[in-house]
Amino acid sequence: MKTRKASALSTDVFAVIKERIIRWEYSPAHRFTEEELCKEFGVSRSPIREALHMLVDNGLVTKEPYRGYTVRQPNLKEIHDLYDARQALELFIVEWLAIHGMPERDWMELHDTWQHILQNVPGVITDFAEKDEAFHEKLAECTENQALLQYLININDRLHFIRMTDITTAARLRLTCEQHLAILDYVKSGDVQCAREAMRLNIEGGRQNVNQAVKEALARSFQTLHRVV
């Protein structure tokens, strides 16, 4: 019973810290101490240690001798590597779906969602980053390949901060909607090459914002640090 309770607590702590990290609420190399985390979350050292180990396993935190646990934010090369990996996965996904098809209900749900967003541009959508991630992850889910889906989710977690700063204008929002709808149309018609090209353009559009996104994320993380101090 004690072990199950500690595991549940550690999962909760892990989820909160993970969300903060992917939103760049900690500055790079921010150092965690068990004492501070125990005090913040009101739990003992055991679930805190479990949560920190989980963060290390997920590549979000590093453990170094004499320094303890520090936040690990990806550098520019690593971010571009993640984009390369994401593109490889998602080009395969749309190719698979164009060949094998996707459930009509899922296709219609995605199509209606993005058609509605497009028709309401330039309306403000506060959770657009989450909606964008959900679109791509739903396509992966439709392949029924759970390993592929999990890989994409992990990559999306690390690129979340770019989505948060990428689509900030009506023109960019409209283009993203049009690209998503084009991907769906090409998948439905079974046009492999056009589906792959539409997905490539969509992903490369986000990649172009990497440098600015990193600058804004760094500024946001240090502003948070100063507020805390």
Secondary structure, DSSP 4 states (H G I P E B T S, - for coil): -HHHHHHHHHHHHHHHHHHHHHTT-S-TTPEE-HHHHHHHHT--HHHHHHHHHHHHHTTSEEEETTTEEEE----HHHHHHHHHHHHHHHHHHHHHHHHH---HHHHHHHHHHHHHHHHTTTS--TTHHHHHHHHHHHHHHTTT-HHHHHHHHHHHHHHHHHHHHH--SHHHHHHHHHHHHHHHHHHHHT-HHHHHHHHHHHHHHHHTTHHHHHHHHHHHHHHHHHHH-
